[in-house]
């Protein structure tokens, strides 16, 4: 949470994957961070993720960073010779 909320404000949301809730409610802590991760899931180009406010939330969902990792068996020739070079 980037702003100190007053007593009438609350930010709480869940992460949904393809319309299925994938997380407990997330309440971002002021001046700190929350981290969630999903492992062992298979996605496709049609997979969607949503951030949806919980019923008691007075503020919309908020994220400031996201990382997505893709694991593939397609690497057969090892590291590319251009890896780590400035182009």
Biopython code that builds the backbone (N, CA, C, O; Angstrom):
import numpy as np
from Bio.PDB.StructureBuilder import StructureBuilder

atoms = [
    (1, "UNK", "N", (0.854, -1.187, 0.000)),
    (1, "UNK", "CA", (0.000, 0.000, 0.000)),
    (1, "UNK", "C", (0.885, 1.231, 0.000)),
    (1, "UNK", "O", (1.777, 1.354, 0.840)),
    (2, "UNK", "N", (0.653, 2.136, -0.924)),
    (2, "UNK", "CA", (1.496, 3.324, -1.052)),
    (2, "UNK", "C", (0.957, 4.520, -0.285)),
    (2, "UNK", "O", (1.663, 5.515, -0.125)),
    (3, "UNK", "N", (-0.273, 4.443, 0.190)),
    (3, "UNK", "CA", (-0.891, 5.548, 0.917)),
    (3, "UNK", "C", (-1.374, 5.059, 2.278)),
    (3, "UNK", "O", (-1.932, 3.968, 2.395)),
    (4, "UNK", "N", (-1.155, 5.873, 3.297)),
    (4, "UNK", "CA", (-1.695, 5.535, 4.619)),
    (4, "UNK", "C", (-3.209, 5.701, 4.560)),
    (4, "UNK", "O", (-3.703, 6.816, 4.393)),
    (5, "UNK", "N", (-3.937, 4.620, 4.694)),
    (5, "UNK", "CA", (-5.390, 4.668, 4.591)),
    (5, "UNK", "C", (-6.001, 5.111, 5.908)),
    (5, "UNK", "O", (-5.486, 4.801, 6.982)),
    (6, "UNK", "N", (-7.118, 5.848, 5.813)),
    (6, "UNK", "CA", (-7.807, 6.220, 7.051)),
    (6, "UNK", "C", (-8.764, 5.099, 7.443)),
    (6, "UNK", "O", (-8.868, 4.095, 6.739)),
    (7, "UNK", "N", (-9.448, 5.265, 8.541)),
    (7, "UNK", "CA", (-10.261, 4.183, 9.102)),
    (7, "UNK", "C", (-11.474, 3.832, 8.236)),
    (7, "UNK", "O", (-12.090, 2.785, 8.435)),
    (8, "UNK", "N", (-11.814, 4.679, 7.297)),
    (8, "UNK", "CA", (-12.962, 4.391, 6.428)),
    (8, "UNK", "C", (-12.540, 3.716, 5.118)),
    (8, "UNK", "O", (-13.389, 3.353, 4.303)),
    (9, "UNK", "N", (-11.243, 3.551, 4.919)),
    (9, "UNK", "CA", (-10.744, 2.982, 3.673)),
    (9, "UNK", "C", (-10.186, 1.582, 3.894)),
    (9, "UNK", "O", (-9.590, 1.284, 4.929)),
    (10, "UNK", "N", (-10.395, 0.735, 2.893)),
    (10, "UNK", "CA", (-9.861, -0.621, 2.957)),
    (10, "UNK", "C", (-9.601, -1.102, 1.531)),
    (10, "UNK", "O", (-10.450, -0.969, 0.650)),
    (11, "UNK", "N", (-8.407, -1.664, 1.324)),
    (11, "UNK", "CA", (-8.095, -2.271, 0.031)),
    (11, "UNK", "C", (-7.912, -3.766, 0.267)),
    (11, "UNK", "O", (-7.028, -4.190, 1.012)),
    (12, "UNK", "N", (-8.752, -4.543, -0.372)),
    (12, "UNK", "CA", (-8.708, -5.988, -0.231)),
    (12, "UNK", "C", (-9.168, -6.597, -1.553)),
    (12, "UNK", "O", (-10.171, -6.176, -2.129)),
    (13, "UNK", "N", (-8.421, -7.590, -2.020)),
    (13, "UNK", "CA", (-8.788, -8.206, -3.293)),
    (13, "UNK", "C", (-8.297, -9.640, -3.357)),
    (13, "UNK", "O", (-7.474, -10.073, -2.551)),
    (14, "UNK", "N", (-8.816, -10.356, -4.324)),
    (14, "UNK", "CA", (-8.418, -11.736, -4.602)),
    (14, "UNK", "C", (-7.898, -11.816, -6.037)),
    (14, "UNK", "O", (-8.247, -10.999, -6.889)),
    (15, "UNK", "N", (-7.059, -12.816, -6.279)),
    (15, "UNK", "CA", (-6.591, -13.106, -7.628)),
    (15, "UNK", "C", (-7.437, -14.254, -8.164)),
    (15, "UNK", "O", (-7.615, -15.277, -7.502)),
    (16, "UNK", "N", (-7.952, -14.067, -9.369)),
    (16, "UNK", "CA", (-8.727, -15.098, -10.042)),
    (16, "UNK", "C", (-7.977, -15.556, -11.283)),
    (16, "UNK", "O", (-7.408, -14.743, -12.011)),
    (17, "UNK", "N", (-7.980, -16.850, -11.515)),
    (17, "UNK", "CA", (-7.443, -17.431, -12.738)),
    (17, "UNK", "C", (-8.603, -18.098, -13.456)),
    (17, "UNK", "O", (-9.228, -19.020, -12.930)),
    (18, "UNK", "N", (-8.885, -17.625, -14.662)),
    (18, "UNK", "CA", (-10.006, -18.183, -15.441)),
    (18, "UNK", "C", (-11.286, -18.284, -14.617)),
    (18, "UNK", "O", (-11.938, -19.328, -14.595)),
    (19, "UNK", "N", (-11.636, -17.204, -13.946)),
    (19, "UNK", "CA", (-12.875, -17.098, -13.168)),
    (19, "UNK", "C", (-12.928, -17.991, -11.937)),
    (19, "UNK", "O", (-13.999, -18.168, -11.356)),
    (20, "UNK", "N", (-11.797, -18.557, -11.526)),
    (20, "UNK", "CA", (-11.708, -19.354, -10.300)),
    (20, "UNK", "C", (-10.820, -18.608, -9.309)),
    (20, "UNK", "O", (-9.711, -18.206, -9.661)),
    (21, "UNK", "N", (-11.283, -18.419, -8.091)),
    (21, "UNK", "CA", (-10.464, -17.754, -7.083)),
    (21, "UNK", "C", (-9.203, -18.565, -6.827)),
    (21, "UNK", "O", (-9.262, -19.765, -6.560)),
    (22, "UNK", "N", (-8.058, -17.887, -6.912)),
    (22, "UNK", "CA", (-6.770, -18.568, -6.740)),
    (22, "UNK", "C", (-6.013, -18.060, -5.524)),
    (22, "UNK", "O", (-4.855, -18.429, -5.326)),
    (23, "UNK", "N", (-6.634, -17.227, -4.709)),
    (23, "UNK", "CA", (-5.920, -16.700, -3.551)),
    (23, "UNK", "C", (-6.889, -16.383, -2.423)),
    (23, "UNK", "O", (-8.087, -16.207, -2.642)),
    (24, "UNK", "N", (-6.350, -16.314, -1.223)),
    (24, "UNK", "CA", (-7.079, -15.757, -0.098)),
    (24, "UNK", "C", (-7.137, -14.246, -0.309)),
    (24, "UNK", "O", (-6.412, -13.723, -1.156)),
    (25, "UNK", "N", (-7.985, -13.527, 0.442)),
    (25, "UNK", "CA", (-7.989, -12.070, 0.291)),
    (25, "UNK", "C", (-6.606, -11.478, 0.578)),
    (25, "UNK", "O", (-5.931, -11.883, 1.524)),
    (26, "UNK", "N", (-6.204, -10.534, -0.234)),
    (26, "UNK", "CA", (-4.916, -9.848, -0.092)),
    (26, "UNK", "C", (-5.195, -8.450, 0.421)),
    (26, "UNK", "O", (-5.975, -7.710, -0.179)),
    (27, "UNK", "N", (-4.562, -8.081, 1.531)),
    (27, "UNK", "CA", (-4.661, -6.744, 2.092)),
    (27, "UNK", "C", (-3.256, -6.154, 2.096)),
    (27, "UNK", "O", (-2.479, -6.431, 3.010)),
    (28, "UNK", "N", (-2.913, -5.346, 1.094)),
    (28, "UNK", "CA", (-1.541, -4.824, 1.009)),
    (28, "UNK", "C", (-1.182, -3.998, 2.256)),
    (28, "UNK", "O", (-1.928, -3.092, 2.626)),
    (29, "UNK", "N", (-0.060, -4.298, 2.898)),
    (29, "UNK", "CA", (0.348, -3.549, 4.088)),
    (29, "UNK", "C", (0.975, -2.206, 3.692)),
    (29, "UNK", "O", (1.724, -2.131, 2.718)),
    (30, "UNK", "N", (0.672, -1.171, 4.434)),
    (30, "UNK", "CA", (1.221, 0.157, 4.150)),
    (30, "UNK", "C", (2.747, 0.150, 4.289)),
    (30, "UNK", "O", (3.290, -0.318, 5.290)),
    (31, "UNK", "N", (3.420, 0.676, 3.272)),
    (31, "UNK", "CA", (4.873, 0.821, 3.318)),
    (31, "UNK", "C", (5.643, -0.482, 3.246)),
    (31, "UNK", "O", (6.836, -0.513, 3.550)),
    (32, "UNK", "N", (4.991, -1.540, 2.853)),
    (32, "UNK", "CA", (5.636, -2.840, 2.784)),
    (32, "UNK", "C", (5.131, -3.557, 1.543)),
    (32, "UNK", "O", (4.629, -2.904, 0.629)),
    (33, "UNK", "N", (5.244, -4.850, 1.483)),
    (33, "UNK", "CA", (4.776, -5.576, 0.312)),
    (33, "UNK", "C", (4.137, -6.894, 0.709)),
    (33, "UNK", "O", (4.361, -7.419, 1.799)),
    (34, "UNK", "N", (3.344, -7.403, -0.202)),
    (34, "UNK", "CA", (2.774, -8.748, -0.078)),
    (34, "UNK", "C", (3.236, -9.524, -1.285)),
    (34, "UNK", "O", (3.444, -8.960, -2.359)),
    (35, "UNK", "N", (3.395, -10.803, -1.107)),
    (35, "UNK", "CA", (3.854, -11.647, -2.195)),
    (35, "UNK", "C", (2.973, -12.878, -2.274)),
    (35, "UNK", "O", (2.713, -13.534, -1.265)),
    (36, "UNK", "N", (2.518, -13.186, -3.471)),
    (36, "UNK", "CA", (1.815, -14.444, -3.685)),
    (36, "UNK", "C", (2.455, -15.100, -4.899)),
    (36, "UNK", "O", (3.011, -14.425, -5.765)),
    (37, "UNK", "N", (2.372, -16.399, -4.950)),
    (37, "UNK", "CA", (2.889, -17.102, -6.112)),
    (37, "UNK", "C", (2.046, -18.330, -6.383)),
    (37, "UNK", "O", (1.409, -18.889, -5.491)),
    (38, "UNK", "N", (2.063, -18.724, -7.619)),
    (38, "UNK", "CA", (1.381, -19.930, -8.050)),
    (38, "UNK", "C", (2.435, -20.821, -8.676)),
    (38, "UNK", "O", (3.277, -20.347, -9.439)),
    (39, "UNK", "N", (2.397, -22.078, -8.369)),
    (39, "UNK", "CA", (3.357, -23.002, -8.967)),
    (39, "UNK", "C", (2.608, -24.212, -9.508)),
    (39, "UNK", "O", (1.475, -24.504, -9.124)),
    (40, "UNK", "N", (3.277, -24.887, -10.397)),
    (40, "UNK", "CA", (2.721, -26.102, -11.003)),
    (40, "UNK", "C", (1.371, -25.863, -11.665)),
    (40, "UNK", "O", (0.446, -26.663, -11.518)),
    (41, "UNK", "N", (1.265, -24.748, -12.401)),
    (41, "UNK", "CA", (0.055, -24.518, -13.169)),
    (41, "UNK", "C", (0.420, -24.498, -14.652)),
    (41, "UNK", "O", (1.534, -24.133, -15.030)),
    (42, "UNK", "N", (-0.510, -24.884, -15.452)),
    (42, "UNK", "CA", (-0.331, -24.847, -16.901)),
    (42, "UNK", "C", (-1.270, -23.792, -17.449)),
    (42, "UNK", "O", (-2.466, -23.800, -17.159)),
    (43, "UNK", "N", (-0.731, -22.894, -18.233)),
    (43, "UNK", "CA", (-1.534, -21.831, -18.821)),
    (43, "UNK", "C", (-1.423, -21.891, -20.334)),
    (43, "UNK", "O", (-0.536, -22.542, -20.885)),
    (44, "UNK", "N", (-2.329, -21.208, -20.983)),
    (44, "UNK", "CA", (-2.312, -21.115, -22.437)),
    (44, "UNK", "C", (-2.507, -19.651, -22.808)),
    (44, "UNK", "O", (-2.603, -18.790, -21.934)),
    (45, "UNK", "N", (-2.564, -19.378, -24.087)),
    (45, "UNK", "CA", (-2.777, -17.997, -24.528)),
    (45, "UNK", "C", (-4.175, -17.513, -24.155)),
    (45, "UNK", "O", (-4.447, -16.314, -24.229)),
    (46, "UNK", "N", (-5.059, -18.412, -23.760)),
    (46, "UNK", "CA", (-6.410, -18.041, -23.349)),
    (46, "UNK", "C", (-6.575, -17.902, -21.842)),
    (46, "UNK", "O", (-7.658, -17.551, -21.373)),
    (47, "UNK", "N", (-5.525, -18.170, -21.076)),
    (47, "UNK", "CA", (-5.606, -18.054, -19.623)),
    (47, "UNK", "C", (-5.689, -16.584, -19.233)),
    (47, "UNK", "O", (-4.955, -15.751, -19.764)),
    (48, "UNK", "N", (-6.581, -16.274, -18.308)),
    (48, "UNK", "CA", (-6.725, -14.901, -17.835)),
    (48, "UNK", "C", (-6.573, -14.859, -16.322)),
    (48, "UNK", "O", (-6.978, -15.780, -15.613)),
    (49, "UNK", "N", (-5.984, -13.777, -15.847)),
    (49, "UNK", "CA", (-5.863, -13.499, -14.420)),
    (49, "UNK", "C", (-6.572, -12.182, -14.141)),
    (49, "UNK", "O", (-6.425, -11.220, -14.895)),
    (50, "UNK", "N", (-7.332, -12.140, -13.068)),
    (50, "UNK", "CA", (-8.060, -10.942, -12.679)),
    (50, "UNK", "C", (-7.745, -10.611, -11.232)),
    (50, "UNK", "O", (-7.506, -11.505, -10.421)),
    (51, "UNK", "N", (-7.745, -9.341, -10.916)),
    (51, "UNK", "CA", (-7.700, -8.859, -9.537)),
    (51, "UNK", "C", (-9.087, -8.314, -9.251)),
    (51, "UNK", "O", (-9.543, -7.391, -9.924)),
    (52, "UNK", "N", (-9.762, -8.878, -8.257)),
    (52, "UNK", "CA", (-11.144, -8.524, -7.978)),
    (52, "UNK", "C", (-11.270, -8.080, -6.523)),
    (52, "UNK", "O", (-10.870, -8.795, -5.604)),
    (53, "UNK", "N", (-11.831, -6.893, -6.332)),
    (53, "UNK", "CA", (-12.049, -6.375, -4.972)),
    (53, "UNK", "C", (-12.959, -7.303, -4.189)),
    (53, "UNK", "O", (-13.892, -7.881, -4.746)),
    (54, "UNK", "N", (-12.689, -7.448, -2.894)),
    (54, "UNK", "CA", (-13.579, -8.217, -2.029)),
    (54, "UNK", "C", (-14.779, -7.345, -1.668)),
    (54, "UNK", "O", (-14.770, -6.136, -1.900)),
    (55, "UNK", "N", (-15.795, -7.961, -1.107)),
    (55, "UNK", "CA", (-17.038, -7.246, -0.804)),
    (55, "UNK", "C", (-16.822, -6.067, 0.143)),
    (55, "UNK", "O", (-17.487, -5.042, -0.004)),
    (56, "UNK", "N", (-15.910, -6.185, 1.108)),
    (56, "UNK", "CA", (-15.705, -5.119, 2.081)),
    (56, "UNK", "C", (-14.707, -4.046, 1.661)),
    (56, "UNK", "O", (-14.461, -3.103, 2.414)),
    (57, "UNK", "N", (-14.140, -4.176, 0.491)),
    (57, "UNK", "CA", (-13.123, -3.227, 0.040)),
    (57, "UNK", "C", (-13.763, -1.929, -0.432)),
    (57, "UNK", "O", (-14.778, -1.940, -1.129)),
    (58, "UNK", "N", (-13.161, -0.814, -0.045)),
    (58, "UNK", "CA", (-13.640, 0.491, -0.520)),
    (58, "UNK", "C", (-12.734, 1.047, -1.614)),
    (58, "UNK", "O", (-13.056, 2.068, -2.222)),
    (59, "UNK", "N", (-11.610, 0.390, -1.870)),
    (59, "UNK", "CA", (-10.653, 0.831, -2.880)),
    (59, "UNK", "C", (-10.402, -0.290, -3.886)),
    (59, "UNK", "O", (-10.556, -1.464, -3.553)),
    (60, "UNK", "N", (-10.018, 0.062, -5.112)),
    (60, "UNK", "CA", (-9.761, -0.976, -6.127)),
    (60, "UNK", "C", (-8.452, -1.703, -5.875)),
    (60, "UNK", "O", (-7.623, -1.229, -5.098)),
    (61, "UNK", "N", (-8.252, -2.846, -6.518)),
    (61, "UNK", "CA", (-6.984, -3.579, -6.403)),
    (61, "UNK", "C", (-5.816, -2.718, -6.874)),
    (61, "UNK", "O", (-5.983, -1.811, -7.690)),
    (62, "UNK", "N", (-4.632, -3.019, -6.345)),
    (62, "UNK", "CA", (-3.432, -2.259, -6.686)),
    (62, "UNK", "C", (-2.242, -3.204, -6.701)),
    (62, "UNK", "O", (-2.000, -3.921, -5.730)),
    (63, "UNK", "N", (-1.500, -3.204, -7.801)),
    (63, "UNK", "CA", (-0.228, -3.921, -7.855)),
    (63, "UNK", "C", (0.787, -2.993, -8.485)),
    (63, "UNK", "O", (0.426, -2.120, -9.274)),
    (64, "UNK", "N", (2.052, -3.172, -8.148)),
    (64, "UNK", "CA", (3.080, -2.329, -8.761)),
    (64, "UNK", "C", (4.180, -3.149, -9.419)),
    (64, "UNK", "O", (5.112, -2.577, -9.983)),
    (65, "UNK", "N", (4.095, -4.461, -9.361)),
    (65, "UNK", "CA", (5.088, -5.298, -10.034)),
    (65, "UNK", "C", (4.511, -6.695, -10.222)),
    (65, "UNK", "O", (3.661, -7.160, -9.462)),
    (66, "UNK", "N", (5.013, -7.340, -11.271)),
    (66, "UNK", "CA", (4.590, -8.707, -11.539)),
    (66, "UNK", "C", (5.692, -9.391, -12.323)),
    (66, "UNK", "O", (6.279, -8.802, -13.231)),
    (67, "UNK", "N", (5.965, -10.617, -11.973)),
    (67, "UNK", "CA", (6.951, -11.407, -12.706)),
    (67, "UNK", "C", (6.292, -12.688, -13.173)),
    (67, "UNK", "O", (5.538, -13.321, -12.434)),
    (68, "UNK", "N", (6.582, -13.058, -14.398)),
    (68, "UNK", "CA", (6.076, -14.297, -14.962)),
    (68, "UNK", "C", (7.269, -15.070, -15.495)),
    (68, "UNK", "O", (8.094, -14.529, -16.232)),
    (69, "UNK", "N", (7.354, -16.322, -15.123)),
    (69, "UNK", "CA", (8.433, -17.183, -15.577)),
    (69, "UNK", "C", (7.868, -18.284, -16.446)),
    (69, "UNK", "O", (6.813, -18.846, -16.150)),
    (70, "UNK", "N", (8.561, -18.583, -17.498)),
    (70, "UNK", "CA", (8.159, -19.623, -18.428)),
    (70, "UNK", "C", (9.254, -20.679, -18.458)),
    (70, "UNK", "O", (10.416, -20.369, -18.722)),
    (71, "UNK", "N", (8.893, -21.895, -18.195)),
    (71, "UNK", "CA", (9.855, -22.995, -18.213)),
    (71, "UNK", "C", (9.584, -23.820, -19.462)),
    (71, "UNK", "O", (8.449, -24.217, -19.726)),
    (72, "UNK", "N", (10.632, -24.071, -20.217)),
    (72, "UNK", "CA", (10.476, -24.778, -21.480)),
    (72, "UNK", "C", (11.568, -25.827, -21.642)),
    (72, "UNK", "O", (12.688, -25.663, -21.158)),
    (73, "UNK", "N", (11.227, -26.881, -22.314)),
    (73, "UNK", "CA", (12.208, -27.908, -22.654)),
    (73, "UNK", "C", (12.827, -27.659, -24.027)),
    (73, "UNK", "O", (13.572, -28.499, -24.531)),
    (74, "UNK", "N", (12.523, -26.512, -24.635)),
    (74, "UNK", "CA", (12.955, -26.220, -26.003)),
    (74, "UNK", "C", (14.439, -25.871, -26.103)),
    (74, "UNK", "O", (14.977, -25.855, -27.211)),
    (75, "UNK", "N", (15.113, -25.596, -25.007)),
    (75, "UNK", "CA", (16.532, -25.249, -25.073)),
    (75, "UNK", "C", (17.352, -26.525, -25.216)),
    (75, "UNK", "O", (17.475, -27.312, -24.278)),
    (76, "UNK", "N", (17.903, -26.712, -26.398)),
    (76, "UNK", "CA", (18.687, -27.924, -26.636)),
    (76, "UNK", "C", (20.146, -27.628, -26.894)),
    (76, "UNK", "O", (20.991, -28.515, -26.773)),
    (77, "UNK", "N", (20.459, -26.366, -27.255)),
    (77, "UNK", "CA", (21.832, -26.017, -27.610)),
    (77, "UNK", "C", (22.550, -25.232, -26.519)),
    (77, "UNK", "O", (23.617, -24.671, -26.770)),
    (78, "UNK", "N", (21.993, -25.182, -25.320)),
    (78, "UNK", "CA", (22.639, -24.445, -24.238)),
    (78, "UNK", "C", (22.405, -22.948, -24.347)),
    (78, "UNK", "O", (21.461, -22.503, -25.000)),
    (79, "UNK", "N", (23.269, -22.176, -23.706)),
    (79, "UNK", "CA", (23.132, -20.726, -23.655)),
    (79, "UNK", "C", (23.461, -20.087, -24.997)),
    (79, "UNK", "O", (24.393, -20.499, -25.687)),
    (80, "UNK", "N", (22.692, -19.092, -25.346)),
    (80, "UNK", "CA", (22.943, -18.333, -26.562)),
    (80, "UNK", "C", (24.188, -17.505, -26.385)),
    (80, "UNK", "O", (24.382, -16.926, -25.316)),
    (81, "UNK", "N", (25.055, -17.421, -27.403)),
    (81, "UNK", "CA", (26.329, -16.688, -27.291)),
    (81, "UNK", "C", (26.127, -15.192, -27.076)),
    (81, "UNK", "O", (27.067, -14.507, -26.672)),
    (82, "UNK", "N", (24.937, -14.666, -27.330)),
    (82, "UNK", "CA", (24.658, -13.236, -27.117)),
    (82, "UNK", "C", (24.138, -12.946, -25.705)),
    (82, "UNK", "O", (23.993, -11.780, -25.338)),
    (83, "UNK", "N", (23.858, -13.967, -24.917)),
    (83, "UNK", "CA", (23.373, -13.733, -23.555)),
    (83, "UNK", "C", (24.404, -12.954, -22.757)),
    (83, "UNK", "O", (25.596, -13.261, -22.782)),
    (84, "UNK", "N", (23.927, -11.951, -22.053)),
    (84, "UNK", "CA", (24.813, -11.164, -21.193)),
    (84, "UNK", "C", (25.573, -10.067, -21.920)),
    (84, "UNK", "O", (26.349, -9.354, -21.284)),
    (85, "UNK", "N", (25.387, -9.900, -23.221)),
    (85, "UNK", "CA", (26.072, -8.854, -23.982)),
    (85, "UNK", "C", (25.138, -7.675, -24.169)),
    (85, "UNK", "O", (23.934, -7.855, -24.347)),
    (86, "UNK", "N", (25.677, -6.490, -24.129)),
    (86, "UNK", "CA", (24.903, -5.279, -24.425)),
    (86, "UNK", "C", (24.796, -5.170, -25.924)),
    (86, "UNK", "O", (25.793, -5.302, -26.632)),
    (87, "UNK", "N", (23.619, -4.934, -26.406)),
    (87, "UNK", "CA", (23.408, -4.790, -27.847)),
    (87, "UNK", "C", (23.359, -3.332, -28.230)),
    (87, "UNK", "O", (23.188, -3.008, -29.405)),
]
sb = StructureBuilder()
sb.init_structure("model")
sb.init_model(0)
sb.init_chain("A")
sb.init_seg("    ")
for serial, (resi, resn, name, xyz) in enumerate(atoms, 1):
    if name == "N":
        sb.init_residue(resn, " ", resi, " ")
    sb.init_atom(name, np.array(xyz, "f"), 0.0, 1.0, " ", f" {name:<3s}", serial, name[0])
structure = sb.get_structure()
